[in-house]
């Protein structure tokens, strides 16, 4: 009987190792020139002007081009549909010189008036190429009423004039929402355009069966040159484990949005190459500066000294994040790197004692956390619990409170919290996109809820934000932002925590893959090794 | 029960469905309104302008008085207009038209496995009561109920897709099949490339088997206990005593009497499955009602959530109706009781 049991166990083990065997080799390179990409979901639509979700933008970026583009790996600006441009010294005008000979996927040549049509369509709700119900979300954030005129100077030259200088101007032009569509296709497909996108990018749209697959094919007339991979197929596979398994088996070649918990084991697999890219997100502990107890600088400093951020990143981000002292993620220009404050509970306690607290009479504060994980907080509950335990050491008694994500932003935005886990995801990596939203007092809103959830208001900081925004000379902007960061460090209105990295698994023989800091996939350079 | 009686009974049951459906509509309607916070703002996020919020509120009809909102919601729902998906900008009916056939196909396949296997397993273990076979069957049905579906699904993928490479990982097909009925097995025969039917069938096997485990187990347990009860009944002893062969006893006397409660349970299971096999669909990337609901919840797409729940509830009510009718036509006692 016992022998039989052992035999069963043995067979089971053989079976399990058999299961593993198929996974620890490099899967074969597909015979056809194709790449299959597993993503957690379908795109919402493929009209770049009308989507905000990553699933859609990741695909749109490869069908459409913008006037200028981001470098595939950083937020630096490189030529796109415009091969050169000039900006006037007052920052109020920019003239783009378009590449000649660029063709849309429908065969029509790209002209300056097509660019104008695209911008007009987005800015004007009454425009005939805008179908009912379209809301071009990013327009108001990016341009608002600030475009005074758009003039077509000739077929390949276009001039934009603004009502005021816009510092992140070129970054704005590079945002994927402002990809240029073929006006002919816009007219032809009307409200169905989001299922029939036509751009100038390296890949052409071929077919989309929602929930099943979406296929792009190489644009052999692409101005960047024909891509080396002929066909890219996107499969919506909602389960992260299923995506990872298919990647290891080689039935997909790229898997996005892998869960941080599983990455460590994937890294050890020869069948997968793990690509990490710092994202544009910033996770932080929002201290409500309007709450009386938190208005005391010493208390806020003690919180800095009380939380071991390195340990949080190691344990609760699975090492897939960078600890930070500032709002600007790693790799963004203007970032101030060092801070003198580090984990030092001893110092924290003495600051708290100065402020009148002790072990017997601790400071009591509520800490809110979201009930669901966010990209910048993979484990919000555990993070909040760990923070609470750490803060106990500096005489702060924390009362934890989960808050439903549906009302989280509203309530935190209105300032109902003492402390709350919060995060910001930058749109394009311009420092203004962080400082004005997180620290600008214009973004405090008690009624509807604003983005300044610190309820921090410092006229000096506001002045610096507004000056830096209007400054056109890059060096002066850098100086302004560094001064801004020093001021914020001094005031300590918050506890910045980390920038979570984006993790994508790819086939080890696949070359030329880029995941941009904005999370967008850049596929034009993909190539199978040795082909 | 005569045909006339049955028709009358069916008619009354269908009429009885109307208040149920109205109740469902009301519940679904209130459900979305009970979610804390402003749905428009939840959907648009932190940086939405008041104009954008007002626009979405208008689309959702949230700017109207509640009674009016319900009236227009119920009226359009009855007309088949379920609004537009907030995140995907397409009519909800279009999304449902894609998801329902996928779920129905999967559910039917799972059911075709669950019913015969469950009944046979249950009946067999009742006949072999107290033996090792009975123990094995009981253990199987217990584990079928207790094993987490997503785990089982992943295990199946690991064994049959990764290791043995017999079956695909997920999805409904690897081929391009023009949608006609949106039932892949049917469409593959109507206009698919050669081998499409086999491809679709292979894709269906793992999710269907995974999905069938719980209903199989429940049906098996129910069949076992019903069969045991009937096997010990007086009329079975009489049947045996008058010298009927065992096979005739089982087929003519035991089965018809034991099967009735099993039908109820099976019908309920079918109703549950139709509501969207969320976990199975998730693990196998099956684009059905469950996947749709999951996506809509994560995107806070209220019209879609509302409609998916509505469809699930209505199909549950309809399945129950069918079960009751079936019951009435099979069991003469039902109609007598209900007519008196």
Interface residues (C-beta under 8 A of the other chain):
Chain A: X18 X19 X21 X22 X23 X41 X42 X44 X45 X50 X53 X133 X135 X137 X140 X141 X194 X207 X209 X210 X211 X212 X213 X235 X236 X237 X238 X239 X241 X242 X245 X246 X248 X249 X251 X404 X406 X407 X409 X410 X413 X437 X448 X449 X451
Chain B: X35 X36 X37 X38 X41 X42 X44 X45 X46 X47 X48 X49 X50 X52 X55 X59 X84 X87 X88 X89 X95 X98 X99 X102 X150 X154 X157 X158 X159 X161 X162 X163 X165 X169 X170 X171 X172 X173 X176 X179 X282 X283 X284 X285 X287 X291 X294 X295 X299 X300
